[in-house]
Amino acid sequence: MDYDPLPPIEPPAGPPPEPVRPARKTRRRRLLFTLPLAGALLVGAIAGIGFAAAIHMPRVDALREFSPGLITEVRDRDGAVFASFARERRVLLAEGEVPELLQKAILAAEDSNFLKHGGVDAEGVIRAMINNLLEGRRAQGGSTITMQLARRLFLTPEKAWRRKIEEAFLAVELEKNFSKQQILTLYCNMIFLGQGNYGMAAAAKQFFDKTVAELTLTEAATLAGIPQRPTAYNPYQRPELVRSRRDYVLRRMREEGFITEAELEAALAEPLTVVRRPPERRFAPYFGEEVRKYLETAYGTTGLLDKGFRVESTLDPRIQGAAERALRAGLTRLDRGKGWRGPIARVAADDVESHVLPAWERLDLSPGVWNQGIVLSADGAAADVRFGGEVLRLGEKGIAWTRRSRPRELLKRGDVAWFRLEAPASGAGEPRLMLEQEPELEGAILVLESATGAVRAMVGGWGFERSKFNRATQARRQVGSAFKPFVFGAALEMGYTPADTLYDAPFAIPSAPGQPPYSPRNYYREYFGIVTLRRALELSINVSSVKLLDLVGAEQVVDFARRCGFESELPPFPSLALGSADVSPLEVAAAFAAIANQGLYVRPYLIERITAPDGRELETHRPSAHKAMEPAVAYVLTGLLEGVVDRGTAASAANLEIDLAGKTGTTDDYSDAWFVGFTPRYTLLAWVGYDLKESIGREMTGAAAALPMWRMMIEDGLREGWLDPGERFLRPPGVTLQAIEYYSGFLPGPGAERVIEEAFVEGTQPVLQYEPRWSKILALAWYQQRPYYLPKAGERMPEQVESWDEILEAWAEKE
């Protein structure tokens, strides 16, 4: 049916205008003169428009294959929907699924003669015409349910007689081709009910959190009344208006004999009850956006928005939740260290009690949720902050992180800032209001299942609303020392072992003609002299790493990294050992996963399966994998990375009760901070930095900035059960475990200072034994150790000595 726009709720001010002539006499006179003319004109118009409509009549029988736009849903591993895409949010009902109660409510509200007419209700049309002529305006429409459906499917919503006549002809054709139940089901699926909902099933879920089969009498009447003016009849915004419309539908149901008088009285007495949904908070938005981009590329915009795909993703909601919490907590911690920057906006002092912030459309005062608030007042003890219609108090503990004790030192009336309610640790008592500020820093977290390549969690930044740029997949950043494992892995392939030694001291590599030589430096400008490959990686020693790349060859290192999954350009320069190449976090995580997966690289993926609404399988994941290195080499390299956690730059995670291996990464001027590591099952990556390259802050290394977030995820996994502390890195065939002296790499002997168990590719374990004199050699300053350094294969022998015997002789003479 067609209706005029909703009349204003409040009557206009002042007395009504005086009528020019008596209304009843004017209406009768108008009716006497215009009815015959209108009838003649109507007959002519119907004939003309009917002829034109017959020529251009859409094929209504094609509706048998018609599929309305459906919602494409992306589900996590538990089957819960976390992302959806559609032009019209609709849930389809099949023929026979519209319950009788809802059918009766719709007929009473929209078309009581639906079961009797053939598409056009002549009685209703004549009644509407007479009333419109009497009113002098278009007060009523004569559309049947079938005509409304025809307009929705084939025509425009314009209010014109031509469209009305075309609508009537199409309605008749619909009635010829479809049963009443089919037409009613189509109507229930196609009709708009406001709040972005199309169809009765979607509206029942939105307003009552029920299926249509579960609706009560009053709920069915409420839904049946909304299509008349879906924008106006919004249960959340105009509940009294919606209740009035509901009661009208109930009375119509009584007039039609669909319900008894007792049922009517009971239903009228019921309040209007709709589900008050909290503001929708997007879960895993960066992950969902990656899926959306793939679907749009593979199936087009129409497929994405209309076809109603069911997408089973790799997302694990527990791991994703841990990643999101870790990133926000980590960035907040780092940002707080920079101090309070001030309010984000100001409201005029006269408007603070009435001003409405746009962010309040999503206001949610649940503990842990950030909201913007307006400061009403602030003194030395507390500040009163308004959130919509609620006022909360900010005390001294809520601003403690700013190192200020008086709220008035930070805030004043009219300031707009971020706040968060913090639940008490004991679980008892009222939540405390906390002052917050949105970090300027950004970050990314990825979690891959190493053996399968399944992406279990992805966080691409602080907030999708702030920036849709996905730093986990789209950013290209220098990875710093997190690239060193691939230099050491290439060395292991060439026969080097963790017990082999390098001489860590300043050196220079010639550059292009006319360019100064490249001279890497260690962190803090400290040098270590004779170090094993294990210690060089554990302590992330720059000079030794560049020397090792020079010994192995940059091309060999690039080849090894490519096999592990690096796809970005890797310039074969000495600085590559220090992570100078720009790479994406996703390829870094995948490359580390190849190490964790005993040398087998598996391409990361996000989608397990895509099916059509009828259950047809459109696409299923097929793994893409290749051998990156021998399992024995991967296990030895894993052992080196375990040492980074046990004794090296990531030692702050050593007390976690699970097998861990990983590597920190820090770039020049502390502009990027990384930690990439793995458990026996998962590979986890954390990155922190600014979008525009600038320093995070002095001493903001990977261990200081990124590792705490990574550690938080491991702790969450152990607590929540998605990490198993009993899992161990499995030793493949071809690996020998051998006790060695830690600092020298020799077999343990008298006076050995520290003995560890080391993994070796079978046949490469050391044969020389540690002697007490080595404790004195290694205690010397780096520049005094040079005469006693034993070069390895491929290194140039120092001029001072030519053999191991000469080193011992030199030491004997010195002693």
C-alpha positions in Angstrom: 0.0 0.0 0.0 1.1 3.6 -0.5 0.9 6.2 2.2 1.8 9.8 2.6 4.9 10.8 4.6 4.5 10.5 8.4 2.7 13.5 9.8 4.6 15.5 12.4 4.5 14.1 15.9 3.9 17.5 17.5 1.0 19.6 16.3 1.9 23.0 14.8 1.9 26.0 17.2 -1.0 28.4 17.2 -4.7 28.1 16.3 -5.6 26.3 13.1 -6.5 28.5 10.1 -10.1 29.3 9.4 -11.6 27.3 6.5 -12.6 29.3 3.4 -15.9 27.4 3.0 -17.6 24.5 4.7 -15.4 21.4 4.0 -18.2 18.9 3.6 -20.2 20.9 1.0 -16.9 21.6 -1.0 -16.0 17.9 -1.0 -19.5 16.8 -2.3 -19.5 19.4 -5.0 -15.9 18.3 -6.0 -17.0 14.7 -6.1 -20.1 15.3 -8.3 -18.1 17.2 -10.9 -14.9 15.2 -10.9 -16.0 11.6 -10.6 -17.4 11.2 -14.1 -14.4 13.1 -15.6 -12.0 11.1 -13.5 -13.6 7.8 -14.5 -13.3 8.7 -18.2 -9.7 9.8 -17.8 -8.9 6.7 -15.8 -10.4 4.3 -18.4 -8.4 6.1 -21.2 -5.2 6.1 -19.2 -5.5 2.5 -18.2 -6.0 1.5 -21.9 -3.1 3.5 -23.1 -0.7 2.6 -20.3 -1.8 -1.0 -20.4 -1.0 -1.2 -24.1 2.5 0.2 -23.4 3.0 -2.0 -20.4 2.0 -5.1 -22.4 4.7 -4.3 -24.9 7.5 -3.8 -22.3 6.1 -6.3 -19.7 9.0 -8.0 -17.8 9.0 -11.8 -17.9 7.6 -12.5 -14.4 8.0 -16.2 -15.0 11.7 -15.6 -14.8 11.2 -15.2 -11.0 11.3 -19.0 -10.8 15.1 -18.7 -11.2 15.3 -15.3 -9.4 17.5 -15.2 -6.3 17.3 -12.0 -4.3 20.5 -10.4 -2.9 21.7 -12.4 0.1 24.3 -11.8 2.8 27.8 -13.2 2.2 28.9 -14.5 5.6 32.5 -15.2 6.8 32.7 -17.6 9.7 35.5 -18.4 12.1 36.7 -21.9 13.0 33.8 -22.2 15.5 31.2 -21.4 12.9 30.4 -17.9 14.2 29.9 -15.1 11.7 32.4 -12.3 12.2 32.1 -10.5 8.9 29.3 -10.1 6.4 28.8 -8.3 3.1 25.6 -7.4 1.3 23.6 -4.7 -0.5 20.5 -5.8 1.4 20.7 -7.6 4.7 18.4 -10.5 4.1 17.7 -14.0 5.4 15.6 -16.1 3.0 12.5 -18.0 4.0 11.5 -21.0 1.9 7.9 -21.6 0.9 6.0 -23.0 3.8 8.3 -21.4 6.4 6.2 -18.2 7.0 4.2 -19.1 10.1 0.4 -18.7 10.0 0.4 -16.1 12.8 2.7 -13.8 10.8 0.7 -14.4 7.6 -2.5 -13.3 9.3 -0.8 -10.2 10.7 0.4 -9.2 7.3 -2.9 -9.8 5.6 -4.7 -7.8 8.3 -2.2 -4.9 8.0 -1.7 -4.8 4.2 -4.3 -6.7 2.2 -7.2 -8.5 3.9 -8.6 -9.6 0.5 -5.3 -11.1 -0.6 -6.7 -14.7 -0.8 -9.7 -13.5 -2.9 -8.4 -11.1 -5.5 -6.4 -11.8 -8.6 -3.6 -9.3 -8.0 -5.7 -6.1 -8.0 -8.3 -5.4 -5.3 -10.9 -3.4 -7.2 -12.9 -2.6 -4.0 -9.8 -1.3 -2.4 -8.7 0.8 -5.4 -12.2 2.4 -5.6 -12.3 3.1 -1.9 -8.8 4.7 -2.0 -9.8 6.9 -5.0 -13.0 8.2 -3.4 -11.1 9.0 -0.1 -8.3 10.7 -2.0 -10.8 12.9 -3.9 -12.7 13.7 -0.7 -9.5 14.7 1.0 -8.2 16.6 -1.9 -4.9 14.8 -1.7 -3.4 11.4 -2.0 -4.2 10.1 1.4 -4.5 6.3 0.6 -3.2 3.8 -1.8 -4.8 0.8 -3.2 -1.8 -1.5 -3.5 -2.3 -5.2 -2.7 0.5 -7.4 -1.4 1.0 -8.6 -5.0 1.2 -5.0 -6.3 3.7 -4.1 -3.7 5.8 -7.1 -4.6 5.6 -6.2 -8.3 6.8 -2.6 -7.6 9.6 -4.0 -5.4 10.8 -6.4 -8.1 10.2 -4.5 -11.3 9.4 -0.9 -10.9 10.5 2.3 -9.3 9.0 3.7 -6.1 7.7 6.9 -7.7 4.1 7.9 -7.0 2.5 8.3 -10.4 -0.6 7.0 -12.0 1.4 5.5 -14.9 3.5 3.5 -12.4 0.3 2.4 -10.6 -1.3 1.0 -13.7 1.9 -0.8 -14.7 2.0 -2.2 -11.2 -1.5 -3.5 -11.5 -0.8 -5.3 -14.8 2.4 -6.9 -13.3 0.4 -8.0 -10.3 -2.1 -9.8 -12.5 0.8 -11.5 -14.3 2.3 -12.6 -11.0 -0.9 -14.1 -9.8 -1.1 -16.1 -13.1 2.3 -17.6 -12.6 2.6 -18.1 -8.9 0.5 -19.4 -6.0 -0.6 -17.2 -3.2 1.8 -18.9 -0.8 4.7 -18.3 -3.2 3.7 -14.6 -3.6 3.4 -14.2 0.2 6.8 -15.9 0.8 8.4 -13.6 -1.8 6.9 -10.6 -0.1 8.2 -11.7 3.3 11.7 -12.1 1.8 11.8 -8.9 -0.3 10.0 -6.2 1.9 12.2 -3.5 3.6 11.7 -3.2 7.4 14.2 -0.5 8.3 17.6 -0.7 10.1 19.0 -2.2 7.0 16.9 -5.3 7.2 15.2 -6.8 4.1 12.7 -9.6 4.8 10.8 -10.7 7.8 13.4 -13.2 8.9 16.2 -10.6 9.2 13.9 -8.1 11.0 12.7 -10.8 13.5 16.4 -11.5 14.3 17.2 -7.8 14.5 14.3 -6.6 16.7 13.5 -9.7 18.7 16.5 -12.0 18.3 14.1 -14.8 17.2 13.3 -16.8 14.1 9.9 -16.0 12.5 8.6 -19.3 13.9 9.3 -18.1 17.4 7.4 -14.8 17.1 4.5 -14.1 19.5 1.3 -12.4 18.5 2.4 -8.9 19.4 5.8 -9.4 17.8 4.2 -10.6 14.6 1.9 -7.6 14.6 4.8 -5.3 15.2 6.7 -6.6 12.1 3.6 -6.6 10.0 3.0 -2.9 10.7 6.5 -1.7 9.9 6.5 -2.0 6.0 4.0 0.9 5.7 6.6 3.4 6.8 9.8 1.5 7.6 12.0 4.5 8.3 9.4 6.1 10.6 8.3 3.0 12.4 11.7 2.4 14.1 11.2 0.6 17.4 14.4 2.0 18.8 13.7 5.6 17.9 9.9 5.9 18.0 8.6 3.1 20.3 5.3 4.8 21.0 4.5 5.4 17.3 5.4 1.7 16.6 3.2 0.5 19.5 0.3 2.6 18.1 0.8 0.9 14.7 1.1 -2.5 16.3 -2.2 -2.0 18.1 -3.8 -1.0 14.9 -2.7 -4.2 13.3 -4.0 -6.2 16.3 -7.4 -4.6 16.0 -7.5 -5.3 12.3 -6.6 -9.0 13.0 -9.6 -9.0 15.4 -11.9 -7.5 12.7 -10.9 -10.1 10.3 -11.5 -12.9 12.8 -7.9 -14.0 13.1 -7.8 -13.6 16.9 -10.4 -13.5 19.7 -11.4 -10.6 21.8 -9.5 -12.0 24.8 -6.4 -12.4 22.7 -6.7 -8.8 21.5 -7.1 -7.4 25.0 -4.1 -9.4 26.3 -2.0 -8.3 23.3 -2.9 -4.6 23.6 -1.8 -4.7 27.3 1.7 -6.0 26.4 4.5 -3.4 26.3 6.5 -3.0 23.1 9.6 -5.2 23.8 12.5 -5.2 21.4 16.0 -6.5 21.9 18.4 -3.7 22.9 21.5 -4.7 21.1 24.8 -3.2 22.2 26.6 -1.2 19.5 28.1 -3.6 17.0 31.8 -4.0 17.5 33.7 -5.4 14.5 35.8 -8.5 15.3 38.9 -9.2 13.3 38.2 -6.4 10.8 41.6 -6.6 9.0 41.1 -10.4 8.5 37.6 -9.8 7.2 38.8 -7.1 4.8 41.4 -9.5 3.4 38.7 -12.1 2.8 36.5 -9.4 1.2 39.2 -8.3 -1.2 39.8 -11.9 -2.3 36.0 -12.6 -2.9 35.6 -9.4 -4.9 38.6 -10.2 -7.0 37.5 -13.8 -7.6 33.7 -13.4 -7.9 33.2 -9.8 -8.6 31.2 -7.2 -6.7 27.9 -8.8 -7.6 29.1 -12.1 -6.3 30.3 -10.6 -3.1 27.3 -8.5 -2.3 24.4 -10.6 -3.8 25.2 -14.3 -4.0 25.1 -15.1 -0.3 28.4 -17.1 -0.1 29.2 -19.0 3.0 32.9 -18.6 3.7 34.7 -20.9 6.2 37.9 -19.1 7.3 41.0 -20.1 9.2 40.4 -17.5 12.0 40.5 -18.9 15.5 38.5 -16.5 17.7 40.5 -17.3 20.9 43.8 -16.5 19.2 42.4 -13.5 17.4 41.0 -12.1 20.7 44.4 -12.6 22.4 46.2 -10.8 19.5 43.8 -7.8 19.6 44.2 -7.5 23.3 48.0 -7.8 23.2 48.4 -5.2 20.4 46.2 -2.6 22.2 47.8 -3.2 25.5 51.3 -3.0 24.1 50.7 0.2 22.1 49.0 1.8 25.0 51.9 1.0 27.3 54.4 2.4 24.8 52.3 5.5 24.3 51.9 6.2 28.0 55.6 6.3 28.3 55.6 9.5 26.1 53.2 11.3 28.5 49.8 12.9 28.3 49.3 14.9 25.1 46.1 16.6 26.0 42.4 16.4 25.1 41.4 15.4 21.5 38.8 18.2 21.1 36.9 20.9 23.0 33.2 21.7 23.4 32.1 25.2 24.2 31.5 25.6 28.0 27.9 26.5 27.5 27.2 23.3 25.5 28.8 20.6 27.6 25.4 19.5 29.1 23.7 19.3 25.8 26.3 18.5 23.2 26.2 15.1 21.5 29.4 13.6 20.3 29.2 11.6 17.0 31.1 8.8 18.7 28.2 8.3 21.0 26.3 6.5 18.3 28.4 3.5 19.4 28.5 4.3 23.1 29.1 1.2 25.2 30.0 1.6 28.8 31.0 -2.0 29.3 34.4 -2.5 31.2 37.3 -2.4 28.9 35.6 -0.5 26.0 37.0 2.9 25.1 34.6 5.8 24.8 34.8 9.5 24.3 33.5 11.7 27.1 33.0 15.4 27.8 34.4 16.9 31.0 31.8 18.7 33.0 34.1 19.9 35.7 37.6 19.1 37.1 39.2 20.0 40.5 42.0 18.7 42.6 40.3 15.6 43.7 38.2 14.4 40.7 36.6 15.2 37.4 33.0 14.6 36.3 32.7 13.2 32.8 29.5 12.9 30.7 28.8 10.0 28.4 25.5 10.6 26.7 23.0 10.8 29.6 25.3 9.3 32.2 27.9 11.1 34.3 30.9 9.2 35.8 33.7 10.4 38.1 37.4 10.2 37.3 39.6 10.0 40.4 43.3 10.2 41.2 43.9 6.5 40.3 42.4 7.0 36.9 45.1 9.4 35.9 48.1 7.8 37.8 49.8 6.8 34.5 50.2 10.5 33.6 52.3 11.0 36.7 49.9 13.7 37.8 47.6 13.5 40.9 45.1 16.3 40.3 42.6 16.0 37.4 42.5 19.8 37.0 46.1 19.7 35.9 45.1 17.6 32.8 41.4 18.5 32.1 39.0 21.3 32.2 35.3 21.9 31.5 34.5 21.2 27.8 37.5 18.9 27.1 36.8 15.8 25.1 39.0 12.8 25.8 39.1 9.0 25.7 38.1 7.0 28.8 37.7 3.4 29.8 36.0 1.6 32.6 38.3 -0.8 34.4 36.7 -3.7 36.3 38.2 -4.2 39.8 40.8 -7.0 40.0 38.9 -8.8 42.8 35.7 -8.8 40.7 33.8 -7.0 43.4 32.9 -3.3 43.5 32.3 -0.7 40.9 34.4 -0.3 37.8 36.9 2.6 37.9 37.0 5.3 35.2 40.4 5.6 33.6 41.8 8.4 31.4 43.2 7.1 28.1 44.7 8.5 24.9 44.8 6.9 21.5 48.4 5.9 20.6 50.1 7.5 17.6 52.1 4.3 17.2 50.9 1.5 15.0 51.5 -2.2 15.1 50.7 -5.6 13.6 50.3 -9.1 14.9 50.1 -12.4 13.0 49.6 -16.0 14.1 50.1 -18.8 11.7 49.7 -22.5 12.2 53.2 -23.6 11.0 52.3 -27.0 9.6 49.4 -25.9 7.6 49.9 -22.2 6.8 46.5 -21.3 8.2 46.3 -17.7 9.5 44.8 -18.1 12.9 44.9 -14.4 13.8 45.6 -11.1 12.0 45.7 -7.6 13.5 46.7 -4.9 11.0 46.7 -1.8 13.2 45.3 0.0 16.3 41.8 0.3 14.8 40.1 -0.3 11.5 38.0 2.8 12.0 41.2 4.9 12.2 43.0 3.3 9.3 42.0 0.5 7.0 45.7 0.0 5.9 46.6 -3.5 6.9 50.1 -3.4 8.2 50.3 -7.2 8.5 50.0 -7.7 4.7 50.4 -4.3 3.0 53.3 -2.7 4.8 56.9 -3.0 3.6 59.3 -2.5 6.4 62.9 -3.2 7.2 63.0 -6.3 9.4 66.3 -5.6 11.1 68.0 -8.4 13.0 65.0 -10.7 12.5 66.5 -11.5 9.1 69.7 -12.9 10.7 68.3 -16.5 11.1 68.3 -16.8 7.3 71.9 -15.8 7.1 72.8 -18.5 9.7 70.5 -21.0 8.1 72.3 -20.6 4.8 75.6 -21.1 6.7 74.3 -24.3 8.2 73.4 -25.6 4.8 77.0 -25.0 3.7 78.4 -27.0 6.6 78.9 -24.5 9.3 77.8 -25.5 12.8 76.6 -23.7 15.9 80.0 -24.4 17.5 82.0 -22.8 14.8 83.5 -19.5 15.7 83.8 -16.0 14.1 86.1 -13.2 15.1 83.9 -10.2 16.1 85.9 -7.0 15.6 85.6 -3.9 13.5 86.1 -4.4 9.8 85.3 -2.9 6.5 84.0 -4.2 3.1 85.0 -2.4 -0.1 82.1 -0.6 -1.8 81.6 0.6 -5.4 84.3 2.8 -6.8 84.2 6.2 -5.3 82.1 5.1 -2.4 83.4 4.7 1.2 83.7 1.1 2.4 80.8 -0.5 4.3 81.7 -0.9 8.0 79.0 -2.4 10.2 78.9 -1.7 13.9 77.6 -3.5 16.9 74.9 -2.3 19.3 76.5 -0.1 21.9 79.8 -0.2 19.8 80.8 -3.3 21.9 82.8 -6.1 20.3 83.2 -9.7 21.5 86.2 -11.2 19.9 86.0 -14.9 19.4 82.3 -16.0 19.4 80.5 -19.1 18.3 77.8 -18.9 15.7 75.4 -19.7 18.6 76.5 -16.7 20.7 76.6 -14.4 17.6 72.9 -15.2 16.9 71.8 -15.2 20.5 73.3 -11.8 21.2 72.4 -10.5 17.7 75.9 -9.4 17.0 75.9 -7.3 13.8 79.5 -7.5 12.7 79.6 -11.3 13.0 76.4 -11.6 11.1 77.7 -9.5 8.2 81.0 -11.5 8.3 79.0 -14.7 8.1 77.0 -13.4 5.1 80.3 -12.4 3.4 81.7 -15.9 4.0 78.6 -17.8 2.8 77.9 -15.4 -0.1 75.0 -13.0 -0.4 73.5 -14.9 -3.4 73.4 -18.1 -1.3 71.7 -16.2 1.5 69.1 -14.7 -0.9 68.4 -18.1 -2.4 67.9 -19.6 1.1 65.6 -16.8 2.1 63.6 -17.2 -1.1 63.0 -20.9 -0.5 61.8 -20.0 3.0 59.1 -17.7 1.6 60.5 -14.2 1.1 59.0 -12.8 -2.1 60.0 -9.1 -1.8 63.2 -7.9 -3.4 66.3 -8.9 -1.4 69.3 -6.8 -2.6 72.4 -9.0 -2.2 74.5 -6.4 -0.3 76.3 -6.9 3.0 73.7 -4.9 4.8 71.1 -7.6 4.0 72.4 -9.5 7.0 71.1 -6.7 9.2 67.6 -6.8 7.6 67.9 -3.8 5.2 65.4 -5.2 2.7 61.8 -4.0 2.8 59.5 -6.9 3.4 55.9 -7.6 4.6 55.2 -9.0 8.0 53.2 -11.8 6.5 56.2 -13.1 4.4 58.4 -12.8 7.5 56.0 -14.9 9.6 55.7 -17.5 6.8 59.5 -17.8 6.5 59.9 -18.4 10.2 57.0 -20.9 10.0 59.1 -22.8 7.4 61.9 -23.2 10.1 59.3 -24.3 12.7 57.8 -26.8 10.2 61.1 -28.7 9.8 62.0 -27.0 6.6 58.8 -27.3 4.8 57.4 -23.9 3.5 53.6 -23.7 3.3 51.9 -20.7 1.8 49.7 -18.8 4.3 46.0 -18.9 3.6 42.8 -17.4 5.1 39.9 -19.4 3.5 39.1 -23.1 4.0 36.0 -23.4 1.9 33.4 -21.3 0.0 29.9 -22.6 -0.6 26.8 -21.3 -2.3 23.5 -20.9 -0.4 22.3 -24.2 -1.7 25.4 -26.0 -0.3 27.3 -26.3 -3.5 31.0 -26.2 -2.9 32.6 -23.4 -5.0 36.1 -23.5 -3.7 38.2 -25.4 -1.2 41.7 -24.8 0.0 44.5 -26.9 -1.4 47.9 -26.5 0.2 50.8 -25.0 -1.7 54.1 -26.1 -0.2 57.7 -26.8 -1.1 60.9 -27.9 0.7 62.9 -24.9 1.9 65.7 -26.8 3.7 66.6 -30.2 5.1 64.7 -31.1 8.3 68.1 -31.5 10.1 69.2 -28.0 9.2 65.8 -26.6 10.3 66.1 -28.4 13.7 69.6 -27.1 14.3 68.5 -23.6 13.3 65.5 -23.9 15.7 68.0 -24.8 18.5 69.9 -21.6 17.8 66.6 -19.6 18.0 65.7 -21.4 21.3 69.0 -20.0 22.6 67.8 -16.4 21.7 64.9 -17.0 24.2 66.9 -18.9 26.8 70.0 -16.7 27.0 69.9 -14.0 24.4 68.1 -10.8 23.4 64.6 -12.4 24.2 65.6 -13.8 27.6 62.7 -12.0 29.2 60.4 -14.8 27.8 62.7 -17.6 29.1 60.5 -18.4 32.1 57.4 -19.3 30.0 56.7 -23.0 30.4 56.7 -24.0 26.8 59.2 -24.7 24.1 59.9 -21.3 22.4 62.3 -20.1 19.6 62.5 -16.7 18.0 64.4 -13.6 17.1 64.2 -9.9 17.9 64.6 -7.3 15.3 65.5 -3.6 15.5 66.2 -1.2 12.7 68.3 2.0 12.6 67.2 4.8 14.8 64.7 2.4 16.5 62.1 3.0 13.8 60.9 -0.6 13.6 60.7 -3.2 16.4 60.0 -6.9 15.8 59.8 -10.1 17.5 59.1 -13.3 15.5 59.0 -16.6 17.2 57.3 -20.0 17.3 56.1 -22.7 19.5 55.9 -26.4 18.3 52.6 -25.5 16.7 52.2 -21.7 16.0 54.4 -19.0 14.5 53.7 -15.6 16.1 54.9 -12.2 14.9 54.7 -8.7 16.5 55.7 -5.5 14.9 55.7 -1.9 16.2 56.4 1.4 14.4 55.0 4.6 12.9 53.5 4.5 9.5 55.9 7.3 8.5 59.4 6.1 9.3 60.5 7.8 12.6 62.1 6.7 15.8 59.8 4.9 18.3 62.0 6.1 21.0 65.5 5.6 22.5 66.2 2.0 23.5 63.0 0.9 21.8 64.4 -2.4 20.6 62.5 -5.4 19.5 63.0 -6.8 23.0 61.6 -3.6 24.6 58.7 -2.7 22.2 57.5 -5.9 20.4 58.5 -8.8 22.7 56.1 -7.8 25.5 53.1 -8.1 23.2 54.4 -11.4 21.9 54.9 -12.7 25.4 51.3 -11.5 26.4 49.9 -13.7 23.6 51.9 -16.8 24.8 50.7 -16.2 28.3 47.1 -15.9 27.1 47.5 -19.1 25.1 48.8 -21.1 28.1 46.0 -19.7 30.2 43.2 -20.2 27.7 44.4 -23.6 26.4 45.1 -22.9 22.8 48.8 -23.5 23.5 49.9 -26.9 24.9 52.9 -26.6 27.3 53.5 -30.3 26.7 54.4 -29.9 23.0 58.1 -30.2 22.1 60.2 -29.5 19.0 60.6 -32.9 17.4 64.1 -34.0 16.5 64.2 -35.4 12.9 66.6 -38.1 11.6 70.1 -36.9 10.8 70.6 -34.8 13.9 73.1 -35.6 16.7 73.0 -34.1 20.1 76.4 -33.3 21.6 77.5 -31.6 24.8 79.9 -28.7 24.2 81.5 -25.9 26.1 79.3 -22.9 25.5 81.8 -20.1 24.9 84.4 -21.9 22.8 82.3 -24.5 21.0 84.7 -27.3 21.9 83.9 -30.6 23.5 83.8 -30.3 27.3 87.1 -30.8 29.0 88.8 -29.9 32.3 87.9 -26.4 33.4 84.9 -26.1 31.0 83.0 -23.0 32.3 79.6 -23.8 30.9 78.3 -26.9 29.2 75.2 -27.1 27.0 73.7 -29.7 24.8 74.0 -28.7 21.1 72.4 -30.1 18.0 74.5 -30.9 15.0 73.8 -32.2 11.5 75.1 -35.7 11.8 78.9 -35.9 11.1 79.6 -32.1 11.8 80.0 -32.2 15.6 83.3 -30.9 17.0 86.3 -33.1 17.7 88.7 -30.7 19.6 88.4 -30.6 23.4 88.3 -27.6 25.6 91.4 -26.7 27.5 91.6 -24.5 30.6 93.8 -22.0 28.7 90.7 -21.0 26.7 89.1 -19.4 29.7 92.0 -17.0 29.8 91.9 -16.4 26.0 88.2 -15.6 26.0 88.6 -13.3 29.0 90.9 -11.0 27.0 89.6 -7.9 25.2 88.5 -8.5 21.6 91.7 -6.9 20.1 93.9 -9.2 22.3 92.1 -12.4 21.1 93.1 -12.0 17.5 96.3 -14.2 17.6 94.3 -17.1 19.1 91.4 -17.2 16.7 91.1 -20.4 14.7 89.7 -19.6 11.3 87.1 -21.8 9.7 86.6 -23.1 6.2 86.5 -20.3 3.7 88.2 -17.7 6.0 91.6 -16.3 5.2 94.2 -17.5 7.8 95.7 -14.6 9.8 99.2 -13.7 8.8 100.5 -14.4 12.3 99.7 -18.1 12.3 99.3 -20.9 9.8 97.9 -23.8 11.9 96.2 -24.8 15.2 99.6 -26.0 16.5 101.1 -22.5 15.9 98.2 -21.1 18.0 99.0 -23.4 20.9 102.7 -22.7 20.6 102.0 -19.0 20.6 99.9 -19.4 23.7 102.6 -21.5 25.4 105.2 -18.8 24.6 102.8 -16.1 25.9 102.1 -18.1 29.1 
